[in-house]
Amino acid sequence: FAALRDGSKYCCYTEICDSERIVENFKLFDFSLTEDEIQLLESSGHRQRLFLHNYMEGHPEDPFALERKH
């Protein structure tokens, strides 16, 4: 959940040219989690993804390498 904390790992890609809609798209990240909420999510034990990105397994930039070891 570190990515949720600093926000630097997000990119907004849009095909929308309307500036109001672009601003609205960025509001998706206009929230924060408390330390208690982060602890709750991390302790849930539920480690499941909809898209596994197995083609990245073994690649040095695999974003889920640590998760694959669990």
N, C-alpha and C positions, 0 to 999 in steps of 0.2 A: 503493500500500500504506500510505499515511499513515493511512487509516481503521483498519487493523489495529493501528497503533501506539498510538493514543490511545483507541480504543474508544468515543469520544463520539458516533459517527455510527450507532450500532446501537440498534435498538429491538426488544424481544421482545414479540410479540403472541401471545397464547395464549388458547385457549378452555378451558383446563384450570383447574379451581378447586383442585385438590389442591396444597398448598404444596410438598410434596416434588417433585412433577413440575415445578413452575415453577422451583424451584432447579436441577433437573436440566437443564432447557432452557437456563438461563444458563451452564451449564458448557461450552457450545459455544465460548464465547469465553475459556475459561480456558487460554490458551496464549500464547506469544509467539514471534516469529521473530527469529533473530539477524540482525545486519547482513549477514552472508555469505549467509544464506538470502534476504533481501530483494533483495540484489544479483543473486543467481542468478535469481530470479523476474523481476526487471525487465529482465534482459539476455536473456531467452529469445527475445524477438522474437515471441512468440506472442500476438497481440492478437485474441482472438475471444470473442464472447459468445453465449450461447444465446438470450437475449432482447435484441434491439437497442434497443427502446424508441424506434423511429423517430418516434413521435408527438411526442417531446420535441425533435426537431431544430429549431433556431431559437429555442426558448424560452429566456429569460434564465436559467432555473434548470435547464437541461439538464445532468444529472450527467455526461454522457459527451461534452460538447462538445469537450474537448481530444483525446479519442480519435478523434473523427470527423475531425479535421484530419490525422491520420496517414495 
